[in-house]
């Protein structure tokens, strides 16, 4: 049985979106994007709160 596809999207002006069946991968890449592109330090919990099923 496949796991659910998870997705996190940034502000539409930014256009960033990550989706994966691996929740840890989504969190890791979203954290890296926030830091690199927006100079933001967000938490894993904040990413989980933004995560939806794709």
CHARMM internal coordinates of N, CA and C (Angstrom, degrees):
IC EDIT
DIST 1 N 1 CA 1.4504
DIST 1 CA 1 C 1.5285
ANGL 1 N 1 CA 1 C 109.46
DIST 1 C 2 N 1.2991
ANGL 1 CA 1 C 2 N 117.22
DIHE 1 N 1 CA 1 C 2 N 128.65
DIST 2 N 2 CA 1.4686
ANGL 1 C 2 N 2 CA 121.96
DIHE 1 CA 1 C 2 N 2 CA -178.70
DIST 2 CA 2 C 1.5232
ANGL 2 N 2 CA 2 C 110.05
DIHE 1 C 2 N 2 CA 2 C -78.02
DIST 2 C 3 N 1.3116
ANGL 2 CA 2 C 3 N 115.24
DIHE 2 N 2 CA 2 C 3 N 150.36
DIST 3 N 3 CA 1.4558
ANGL 2 C 3 N 3 CA 119.67
DIHE 2 CA 2 C 3 N 3 CA 175.58
DIST 3 CA 3 C 1.5212
ANGL 3 N 3 CA 3 C 109.30
DIHE 2 C 3 N 3 CA 3 C -81.14
DIST 3 C 4 N 1.3171
ANGL 3 CA 3 C 4 N 115.64
DIHE 3 N 3 CA 3 C 4 N 161.93
DIST 4 N 4 CA 1.4566
ANGL 3 C 4 N 4 CA 121.90
DIHE 3 CA 3 C 4 N 4 CA -178.80
DIST 4 CA 4 C 1.5291
ANGL 4 N 4 CA 4 C 109.97
DIHE 3 C 4 N 4 CA 4 C -71.03
DIST 4 C 5 N 1.3101
ANGL 4 CA 4 C 5 N 116.26
DIHE 4 N 4 CA 4 C 5 N 138.92
DIST 5 N 5 CA 1.4574
ANGL 4 C 5 N 5 CA 122.31
DIHE 4 CA 4 C 5 N 5 CA 175.96
DIST 5 CA 5 C 1.5201
ANGL 5 N 5 CA 5 C 108.49
DIHE 4 C 5 N 5 CA 5 C -73.40
DIST 5 C 6 N 1.3366
ANGL 5 CA 5 C 6 N 117.34
DIHE 5 N 5 CA 5 C 6 N 126.04
DIST 6 N 6 CA 1.4637
ANGL 5 C 6 N 6 CA 123.03
DIHE 5 CA 5 C 6 N 6 CA -179.42
DIST 6 CA 6 C 1.5146
ANGL 6 N 6 CA 6 C 109.18
DIHE 5 C 6 N 6 CA 6 C -107.65
DIST 6 C 7 N 1.3493
ANGL 6 CA 6 C 7 N 115.86
DIHE 6 N 6 CA 6 C 7 N 151.17
DIST 7 N 7 CA 1.4639
ANGL 6 C 7 N 7 CA 120.41
DIHE 6 CA 6 C 7 N 7 CA -175.98
DIST 7 CA 7 C 1.5206
ANGL 7 N 7 CA 7 C 110.31
DIHE 6 C 7 N 7 CA 7 C -143.85
DIST 7 C 8 N 1.3566
ANGL 7 CA 7 C 8 N 114.78
DIHE 7 N 7 CA 7 C 8 N 142.91
DIST 8 N 8 CA 1.4596
ANGL 7 C 8 N 8 CA 122.83
DIHE 7 CA 7 C 8 N 8 CA 170.95
DIST 8 CA 8 C 1.5162
ANGL 8 N 8 CA 8 C 106.99
DIHE 7 C 8 N 8 CA 8 C -131.00
DIST 8 C 9 N 1.3224
ANGL 8 CA 8 C 9 N 115.79
DIHE 8 N 8 CA 8 C 9 N 130.80
DIST 9 N 9 CA 1.4613
ANGL 8 C 9 N 9 CA 121.19
DIHE 8 CA 8 C 9 N 9 CA 177.88
DIST 9 CA 9 C 1.5181
ANGL 9 N 9 CA 9 C 109.72
DIHE 8 C 9 N 9 CA 9 C -119.25
DIST 9 C 10 N 1.3225
ANGL 9 CA 9 C 10 N 115.27
DIHE 9 N 9 CA 9 C 10 N 142.90
DIST 10 N 10 CA 1.4539
ANGL 9 C 10 N 10 CA 122.36
DIHE 9 CA 9 C 10 N 10 CA 175.97
DIST 10 CA 10 C 1.5314
ANGL 10 N 10 CA 10 C 107.74
DIHE 9 C 10 N 10 CA 10 C -86.96
DIST 10 C 11 N 1.3136
ANGL 10 CA 10 C 11 N 116.03
DIHE 10 N 10 CA 10 C 11 N -177.91
DIST 11 N 11 CA 1.4568
ANGL 10 C 11 N 11 CA 122.19
DIHE 10 CA 10 C 11 N 11 CA 175.58
DIST 11 CA 11 C 1.5288
ANGL 11 N 11 CA 11 C 109.54
DIHE 10 C 11 N 11 CA 11 C -53.78
DIST 11 C 12 N 1.3322
ANGL 11 CA 11 C 12 N 118.63
DIHE 11 N 11 CA 11 C 12 N 139.79
DIST 12 N 12 CA 1.4756
ANGL 11 C 12 N 12 CA 120.13
DIHE 11 CA 11 C 12 N 12 CA -179.93
DIST 12 CA 12 C 1.5330
ANGL 12 N 12 CA 12 C 113.73
DIHE 11 C 12 N 12 CA 12 C -55.44
DIST 12 C 13 N 1.3291
ANGL 12 CA 12 C 13 N 118.02
DIHE 12 N 12 CA 12 C 13 N -29.28
DIST 13 N 13 CA 1.4717
ANGL 12 C 13 N 13 CA 120.69
DIHE 12 CA 12 C 13 N 13 CA 177.46
DIST 13 CA 13 C 1.5196
ANGL 13 N 13 CA 13 C 111.04
DIHE 12 C 13 N 13 CA 13 C -64.43
DIST 13 C 14 N 1.3257
ANGL 13 CA 13 C 14 N 116.48
DIHE 13 N 13 CA 13 C 14 N -31.16
DIST 14 N 14 CA 1.4655
ANGL 13 C 14 N 14 CA 122.19
DIHE 13 CA 13 C 14 N 14 CA 179.90
DIST 14 CA 14 C 1.5269
ANGL 14 N 14 CA 14 C 110.01
DIHE 13 C 14 N 14 CA 14 C -80.03
DIST 14 C 15 N 1.3297
ANGL 14 CA 14 C 15 N 116.21
DIHE 14 N 14 CA 14 C 15 N -48.21
DIST 15 N 15 CA 1.4521
ANGL 14 C 15 N 15 CA 120.89
DIHE 14 CA 14 C 15 N 15 CA 178.51
DIST 15 CA 15 C 1.5208
ANGL 15 N 15 CA 15 C 115.64
DIHE 14 C 15 N 15 CA 15 C 87.90
DIST 15 C 16 N 1.3292
ANGL 15 CA 15 C 16 N 118.43
DIHE 15 N 15 CA 15 C 16 N -1.40
DIST 16 N 16 CA 1.4617
ANGL 15 C 16 N 16 CA 121.06
DIHE 15 CA 15 C 16 N 16 CA -179.57
DIST 16 CA 16 C 1.5284
ANGL 16 N 16 CA 16 C 110.72
DIHE 15 C 16 N 16 CA 16 C -70.28
DIST 16 C 17 N 1.3409
ANGL 16 CA 16 C 17 N 115.47
DIHE 16 N 16 CA 16 C 17 N 139.09
DIST 17 N 17 CA 1.4527
ANGL 16 C 17 N 17 CA 121.42
DIHE 16 CA 16 C 17 N 17 CA 174.73
DIST 17 CA 17 C 1.5182
ANGL 17 N 17 CA 17 C 107.99
DIHE 16 C 17 N 17 CA 17 C -151.46
DIST 17 C 18 N 1.3318
ANGL 17 CA 17 C 18 N 115.99
DIHE 17 N 17 CA 17 C 18 N 135.90
DIST 18 N 18 CA 1.4564
ANGL 17 C 18 N 18 CA 121.58
DIHE 17 CA 17 C 18 N 18 CA 175.12
DIST 18 CA 18 C 1.5199
ANGL 18 N 18 CA 18 C 107.62
DIHE 17 C 18 N 18 CA 18 C -126.51
DIST 18 C 19 N 1.3309
ANGL 18 CA 18 C 19 N 116.06
DIHE 18 N 18 CA 18 C 19 N 135.52
DIST 19 N 19 CA 1.4597
ANGL 18 C 19 N 19 CA 120.03
DIHE 18 CA 18 C 19 N 19 CA 172.86
DIST 19 CA 19 C 1.5150
ANGL 19 N 19 CA 19 C 109.09
DIHE 18 C 19 N 19 CA 19 C -140.51
DIST 19 C 20 N 1.3134
ANGL 19 CA 19 C 20 N 114.62
DIHE 19 N 19 CA 19 C 20 N 142.67
DIST 20 N 20 CA 1.4566
ANGL 19 C 20 N 20 CA 120.58
DIHE 19 CA 19 C 20 N 20 CA -177.46
DIST 20 CA 20 C 1.5253
ANGL 20 N 20 CA 20 C 108.83
DIHE 19 C 20 N 20 CA 20 C -163.78
DIST 20 C 21 N 1.3277
ANGL 20 CA 20 C 21 N 115.40
DIHE 20 N 20 CA 20 C 21 N 158.85
DIST 21 N 21 CA 1.4636
ANGL 20 C 21 N 21 CA 120.54
DIHE 20 CA 20 C 21 N 21 CA 171.81
DIST 21 CA 21 C 1.5271
ANGL 21 N 21 CA 21 C 109.90
DIHE 20 C 21 N 21 CA 21 C -79.19
DIST 21 C 22 N 1.3272
ANGL 21 CA 21 C 22 N 117.35
DIHE 21 N 21 CA 21 C 22 N -13.73
DIST 22 N 22 CA 1.4588
ANGL 21 C 22 N 22 CA 123.60
DIHE 21 CA 21 C 22 N 22 CA -178.17
DIST 22 CA 22 C 1.5320
ANGL 22 N 22 CA 22 C 109.18
DIHE 21 C 22 N 22 CA 22 C -99.29
DIST 22 C 23 N 1.3308
ANGL 22 CA 22 C 23 N 116.17
DIHE 22 N 22 CA 22 C 23 N 103.72
DIST 23 N 23 CA 1.4620
ANGL 22 C 23 N 23 CA 121.40
DIHE 22 CA 22 C 23 N 23 CA -177.49
DIST 23 CA 23 C 1.5293
ANGL 23 N 23 CA 23 C 112.11
DIHE 22 C 23 N 23 CA 23 C -58.85
DIST 23 C 24 N 1.3261
ANGL 23 CA 23 C 24 N 116.76
DIHE 23 N 23 CA 23 C 24 N -38.25
DIST 24 N 24 CA 1.4666
ANGL 23 C 24 N 24 CA 120.39
DIHE 23 CA 23 C 24 N 24 CA 179.77
DIST 24 CA 24 C 1.5291
ANGL 24 N 24 CA 24 C 110.84
DIHE 23 C 24 N 24 CA 24 C -63.83
DIST 24 C 25 N 1.3321
ANGL 24 CA 24 C 25 N 117.13
DIHE 24 N 24 CA 24 C 25 N -36.58
DIST 25 N 25 CA 1.4588
ANGL 24 C 25 N 25 CA 121.04
DIHE 24 CA 24 C 25 N 25 CA 177.76
DIST 25 CA 25 C 1.5278
ANGL 25 N 25 CA 25 C 110.56
DIHE 24 C 25 N 25 CA 25 C -65.47
DIST 25 C 26 N 1.3228
ANGL 25 CA 25 C 26 N 116.73
DIHE 25 N 25 CA 25 C 26 N -42.92
DIST 26 N 26 CA 1.4705
ANGL 25 C 26 N 26 CA 120.82
DIHE 25 CA 25 C 26 N 26 CA 178.25
DIST 26 CA 26 C 1.5201
ANGL 26 N 26 CA 26 C 110.14
DIHE 25 C 26 N 26 CA 26 C -58.97
DIST 26 C 27 N 1.3221
ANGL 26 CA 26 C 27 N 116.47
DIHE 26 N 26 CA 26 C 27 N -46.68
DIST 27 N 27 CA 1.4652
ANGL 26 C 27 N 27 CA 121.17
DIHE 26 CA 26 C 27 N 27 CA -179.19
DIST 27 CA 27 C 1.5231
ANGL 27 N 27 CA 27 C 110.53
DIHE 26 C 27 N 27 CA 27 C -62.23
DIST 27 C 28 N 1.3256
ANGL 27 CA 27 C 28 N 117.48
DIHE 27 N 27 CA 27 C 28 N -48.29
DIST 28 N 28 CA 1.4633
ANGL 27 C 28 N 28 CA 122.08
DIHE 27 CA 27 C 28 N 28 CA -177.97
DIST 28 CA 28 C 1.5313
ANGL 28 N 28 CA 28 C 111.11
DIHE 27 C 28 N 28 CA 28 C -58.47
DIST 28 C 29 N 1.3151
ANGL 28 CA 28 C 29 N 116.91
DIHE 28 N 28 CA 28 C 29 N -48.94
DIST 29 N 29 CA 1.4597
ANGL 28 C 29 N 29 CA 120.59
DIHE 28 CA 28 C 29 N 29 CA -177.15
DIST 29 CA 29 C 1.5275
ANGL 29 N 29 CA 29 C 111.43
DIHE 28 C 29 N 29 CA 29 C -69.18
DIST 29 C 30 N 1.3324
ANGL 29 CA 29 C 30 N 117.37
DIHE 29 N 29 CA 29 C 30 N -38.17
DIST 30 N 30 CA 1.4646
ANGL 29 C 30 N 30 CA 120.29
DIHE 29 CA 29 C 30 N 30 CA 178.05
DIST 30 CA 30 C 1.5294
ANGL 30 N 30 CA 30 C 111.17
DIHE 29 C 30 N 30 CA 30 C -64.81
DIST 30 C 31 N 1.3365
ANGL 30 CA 30 C 31 N 116.97
DIHE 30 N 30 CA 30 C 31 N -40.66
DIST 31 N 31 CA 1.4705
ANGL 30 C 31 N 31 CA 120.29
DIHE 30 CA 30 C 31 N 31 CA 177.21
DIST 31 CA 31 C 1.5249
ANGL 31 N 31 CA 31 C 110.89
DIHE 30 C 31 N 31 CA 31 C -63.00
DIST 31 C 32 N 1.3366
ANGL 31 CA 31 C 32 N 116.54
DIHE 31 N 31 CA 31 C 32 N -43.23
DIST 32 N 32 CA 1.4632
ANGL 31 C 32 N 32 CA 120.87
DIHE 31 CA 31 C 32 N 32 CA 178.84
DIST 32 CA 32 C 1.5302
ANGL 32 N 32 CA 32 C 110.80
DIHE 31 C 32 N 32 CA 32 C -63.53
DIST 32 C 33 N 1.3282
ANGL 32 CA 32 C 33 N 117.40
DIHE 32 N 32 CA 32 C 33 N -41.02
DIST 33 N 33 CA 1.4622
ANGL 32 C 33 N 33 CA 121.49
DIHE 32 CA 32 C 33 N 33 CA 179.44
DIST 33 CA 33 C 1.5331
ANGL 33 N 33 CA 33 C 110.49
DIHE 32 C 33 N 33 CA 33 C -63.11
DIST 33 C 34 N 1.3323
ANGL 33 CA 33 C 34 N 116.86
DIHE 33 N 33 CA 33 C 34 N -46.60
DIST 34 N 34 CA 1.4632
ANGL 33 C 34 N 34 CA 120.79
DIHE 33 CA 33 C 34 N 34 CA -178.78
DIST 34 CA 34 C 1.5243
ANGL 34 N 34 CA 34 C 110.71
DIHE 33 C 34 N 34 CA 34 C -59.32
DIST 34 C 35 N 1.3274
ANGL 34 CA 34 C 35 N 116.45
DIHE 34 N 34 CA 34 C 35 N -42.87
DIST 35 N 35 CA 1.4658
ANGL 34 C 35 N 35 CA 121.67
DIHE 34 CA 34 C 35 N 35 CA -178.74
DIST 35 CA 35 C 1.5288
ANGL 35 N 35 CA 35 C 111.08
DIHE 34 C 35 N 35 CA 35 C -68.77
DIST 35 C 36 N 1.3244
ANGL 35 CA 35 C 36 N 116.73
DIHE 35 N 35 CA 35 C 36 N -50.17
DIST 36 N 36 CA 1.4638
ANGL 35 C 36 N 36 CA 121.56
DIHE 35 CA 35 C 36 N 36 CA -173.63
DIST 36 CA 36 C 1.5317
ANGL 36 N 36 CA 36 C 112.43
DIHE 35 C 36 N 36 CA 36 C -73.35
DIST 36 C 37 N 1.3175
ANGL 36 CA 36 C 37 N 116.95
DIHE 36 N 36 CA 36 C 37 N -45.56
DIST 37 N 37 CA 1.4628
ANGL 36 C 37 N 37 CA 120.01
DIHE 36 CA 36 C 37 N 37 CA -172.82
DIST 37 CA 37 C 1.5258
ANGL 37 N 37 CA 37 C 114.09
DIHE 36 C 37 N 37 CA 37 C -89.20
DIST 37 C 38 N 1.3379
ANGL 37 CA 37 C 38 N 116.67
DIHE 37 N 37 CA 37 C 38 N -26.05
DIST 38 N 38 CA 1.4625
ANGL 37 C 38 N 38 CA 119.19
DIHE 37 CA 37 C 38 N 38 CA -173.81
DIST 38 CA 38 C 1.5296
ANGL 38 N 38 CA 38 C 113.16
DIHE 37 C 38 N 38 CA 38 C -126.29
DIST 38 C 39 N 1.3272
ANGL 38 CA 38 C 39 N 116.76
DIHE 38 N 38 CA 38 C 39 N 2.70
DIST 39 N 39 CA 1.4660
ANGL 38 C 39 N 39 CA 122.27
DIHE 38 CA 38 C 39 N 39 CA -178.58
DIST 39 CA 39 C 1.5297
ANGL 39 N 39 CA 39 C 111.33
DIHE 38 C 39 N 39 CA 39 C 50.37
DIST 39 C 40 N 1.3506
ANGL 39 CA 39 C 40 N 114.80
DIHE 39 N 39 CA 39 C 40 N 43.34
DIST 40 N 40 CA 1.4607
ANGL 39 C 40 N 40 CA 121.33
DIHE 39 CA 39 C 40 N 40 CA -179.75
DIST 40 CA 40 C 1.5191
ANGL 40 N 40 CA 40 C 109.52
DIHE 39 C 40 N 40 CA 40 C -114.79
DIST 40 C 41 N 1.3155
ANGL 40 CA 40 C 41 N 116.09
DIHE 40 N 40 CA 40 C 41 N 136.77
DIST 41 N 41 CA 1.4580
ANGL 40 C 41 N 41 CA 121.72
DIHE 40 CA 40 C 41 N 41 CA 172.19
DIST 41 CA 41 C 1.5220
ANGL 41 N 41 CA 41 C 107.32
DIHE 40 C 41 N 41 CA 41 C -102.09
DIST 41 C 42 N 1.3270
ANGL 41 CA 41 C 42 N 116.83
DIHE 41 N 41 CA 41 C 42 N 102.92
DIST 42 N 42 CA 1.4567
ANGL 41 C 42 N 42 CA 120.63
DIHE 41 CA 41 C 42 N 42 CA 177.43
DIST 42 CA 42 C 1.5199
ANGL 42 N 42 CA 42 C 108.68
DIHE 41 C 42 N 42 CA 42 C -110.47
DIST 42 C 43 N 1.3027
ANGL 42 CA 42 C 43 N 115.99
DIHE 42 N 42 CA 42 C 43 N 163.64
DIST 43 N 43 CA 1.4579
ANGL 42 C 43 N 43 CA 121.17
DIHE 42 CA 42 C 43 N 43 CA -176.84
DIST 43 CA 43 C 1.5261
ANGL 43 N 43 CA 43 C 110.60
DIHE 42 C 43 N 43 CA 43 C -97.94
DIST 43 C 44 N 1.3322
ANGL 43 CA 43 C 44 N 114.93
DIHE 43 N 43 CA 43 C 44 N 163.70
DIST 44 N 44 CA 1.4596
ANGL 43 C 44 N 44 CA 120.00
DIHE 43 CA 43 C 44 N 44 CA 175.15
DIST 44 CA 44 C 1.5231
ANGL 44 N 44 CA 44 C 110.10
DIHE 43 C 44 N 44 CA 44 C -59.67
DIST 44 C 45 N 1.3355
ANGL 44 CA 44 C 45 N 117.30
DIHE 44 N 44 CA 44 C 45 N -37.14
DIST 45 N 45 CA 1.4604
ANGL 44 C 45 N 45 CA 120.82
DIHE 44 CA 44 C 45 N 45 CA 178.98
DIST 45 CA 45 C 1.5269
ANGL 45 N 45 CA 45 C 110.74
DIHE 44 C 45 N 45 CA 45 C -62.15
DIST 45 C 46 N 1.3227
ANGL 45 CA 45 C 46 N 116.91
DIHE 45 N 45 CA 45 C 46 N -40.99
DIST 46 N 46 CA 1.4639
ANGL 45 C 46 N 46 CA 120.09
DIHE 45 CA 45 C 46 N 46 CA 178.66
DIST 46 CA 46 C 1.5317
ANGL 46 N 46 CA 46 C 110.74
DIHE 45 C 46 N 46 CA 46 C -63.17
DIST 46 C 47 N 1.3308
ANGL 46 CA 46 C 47 N 116.36
DIHE 46 N 46 CA 46 C 47 N -39.86
DIST 47 N 47 CA 1.4693
ANGL 46 C 47 N 47 CA 119.44
DIHE 46 CA 46 C 47 N 47 CA 177.49
DIST 47 CA 47 C 1.5184
ANGL 47 N 47 CA 47 C 109.87
DIHE 46 C 47 N 47 CA 47 C -65.38
DIST 47 C 48 N 1.3307
ANGL 47 CA 47 C 48 N 117.14
DIHE 47 N 47 CA 47 C 48 N -44.15
DIST 48 N 48 CA 1.4696
ANGL 47 C 48 N 48 CA 120.45
DIHE 47 CA 47 C 48 N 48 CA 178.40
DIST 48 CA 48 C 1.5371
ANGL 48 N 48 CA 48 C 110.62
DIHE 47 C 48 N 48 CA 48 C -59.29
DIST 48 C 49 N 1.3217
ANGL 48 CA 48 C 49 N 117.43
DIHE 48 N 48 CA 48 C 49 N -37.78
DIST 49 N 49 CA 1.4627
ANGL 48 C 49 N 49 CA 121.31
DIHE 48 CA 48 C 49 N 49 CA 178.87
DIST 49 CA 49 C 1.5300
ANGL 49 N 49 CA 49 C 112.22
DIHE 48 C 49 N 49 CA 49 C -66.31
DIST 49 C 50 N 1.3331
ANGL 49 CA 49 C 50 N 116.89
DIHE 49 N 49 CA 49 C 50 N -27.64
DIST 50 N 50 CA 1.4716
ANGL 49 C 50 N 50 CA 121.58
DIHE 49 CA 49 C 50 N 50 CA 178.83
DIST 50 CA 50 C 1.5321
ANGL 50 N 50 CA 50 C 111.70
DIHE 49 C 50 N 50 CA 50 C -86.70
DIST 50 C 51 N 1.3318
ANGL 50 CA 50 C 51 N 117.28
DIHE 50 N 50 CA 50 C 51 N -15.87
DIST 51 N 51 CA 1.4592
ANGL 50 C 51 N 51 CA 122.16
DIHE 50 CA 50 C 51 N 51 CA -172.86
DIST 51 CA 51 C 1.5274
ANGL 51 N 51 CA 51 C 110.85
DIHE 50 C 51 N 51 CA 51 C -74.91
DIST 51 C 52 N 1.3302
ANGL 51 CA 51 C 52 N 114.95
DIHE 51 N 51 CA 51 C 52 N 136.47
DIST 52 N 52 CA 1.4634
ANGL 51 C 52 N 52 CA 121.38
DIHE 51 CA 51 C 52 N 52 CA 176.14
DIST 52 CA 52 C 1.5271
ANGL 52 N 52 CA 52 C 109.08
DIHE 51 C 52 N 52 CA 52 C -131.68
DIST 52 C 53 N 1.3203
ANGL 52 CA 52 C 53 N 115.45
DIHE 52 N 52 CA 52 C 53 N 162.93
DIST 53 N 53 CA 1.4635
ANGL 52 C 53 N 53 CA 119.90
DIHE 52 CA 52 C 53 N 53 CA 173.64
DIST 53 CA 53 C 1.5234
ANGL 53 N 53 CA 53 C 108.04
DIHE 52 C 53 N 53 CA 53 C -72.53
DIST 53 C 54 N 1.3229
ANGL 53 CA 53 C 54 N 116.04
DIHE 53 N 53 CA 53 C 54 N 134.56
DIST 54 N 54 CA 1.4735
ANGL 53 C 54 N 54 CA 120.11
DIHE 53 CA 53 C 54 N 54 CA -178.58
DIST 54 CA 54 C 1.5176
ANGL 54 N 54 CA 54 C 110.85
DIHE 53 C 54 N 54 CA 54 C -89.57
END
COOR INIT
IC SEED 1 N 1 CA 1 C
IC BUILD
